Amino acid sequence: MIRLLSTDFDGTLVDHFGSPAVDPALFSTLKMLQSRGVFWAINTGRDLPFVDDGLREFDFTVTPDFVVTAEREVFHRGLTGEWQDFGEWNRRCYQEHDALFESASGFLEDIRRFLKTSVHADPIYEGDRMVGLASKSEADMDLICQFLETERAKVPGFAYMRNTIWVRFCHEAYSKGTALAELARLTDISRSEIFAAGDHYNDLPMLDGTHAQWVACPSNAVAAVQTVVRAAGGFVAEGRCSTGVVEALTHLSALGEFALPRA
């Protein structure tokens, strides 16, 4: 039986081009599952304040039990309701990223030179550290990712996570998938009890079947995500975003993985 849901936020739960942006059926479904002991985690590229902003902006009437932010940091709610580090994962994550960016200084300069000569993108900084890029188009980001994939071997452990026209630099040991695995370890939940849903490239590490047995994506997911989900024996919904997620959960209910009320 499924005990943990791990869902991306933008493009998976929230349809920024739809009205409403979130299918109301998602809220009732999540509330019901939580009442029956199923945990829900938002697993997103957003940072922690931006997660709370998104929940308010789109009028979520249900709150997650856990959040994975920046595609790698794990938080749970403290006794007074505030988000807190869950275990030692975040501390190790910060330390290893500090070491990675220190060793990658030369490669980051190579990236800057590539941007000046081959394609335009705006660097994204945290303090004085370049941690990612924002391009003008997905075609430009395709070229950037081709360069990163070819050249990243210069720095052991260097990886990147893409979402549309944005890319974030990161340590290869920290992703939506490995953060989900750590959350599962901390909550003593097995792979066979985990459902994951996402729509874009940065969701791939939690959708390939390694960390969640039950995987799904909405119809608006990029082709690479749909391919990976199908290869993992997962469910590709006909509905967009949250409608597709509810469709996937209803499908799993029919398989007996948890009970949903009949329509």
C-alpha angles and dihedrals in degrees: 000000000000114000103167132046118198112190134174114229116213113056092004104058099007122055104200090192098045136088111245095027090210125037107240088222088071092063095050091045094050092045091052094048092048090050087057094052101266114140122221124207126185106218106193149148089236119105120242100268090045090055091056090044090054094049089053096041094054095040098241109190092193127058128213122248091219138012131206107201134191085016091286119042120097123212137173132187117270124222092272094046100261122129114257137181109271107224124316097310097101093049091053090044093055093046095050092047091050089053092045095053090046090056093042098058092108093047091049088056088052088054091052091051090049090054091052095051108029116023138000122244135147117242118235115218137197102197104316094333120104103223102167150341140249116207130198094240143009088249089059090048090052089059092046092052091048088055093046093048092051097044106033093088086078087078116045110230095017113139139154139215121214130203115174107298095352130083128186123202114226149154111276091231092063121066141123087277100051091041088053089051090052091049089051091051092050093049095040092238120147128225090251089061097053131095120192130186131183143146111208145053095272089058094060095092090063096040104054095085096253098107102016125040093200114057134168144166135197122247092260092063115122116261094255091057093048090050094050093046092051091047089054091052091253135145125266107197127216092219127079124249114321093006088058092047091053088048090054093048091049089051091053090048088057088054089054097249089129137343122260122181115260116256 
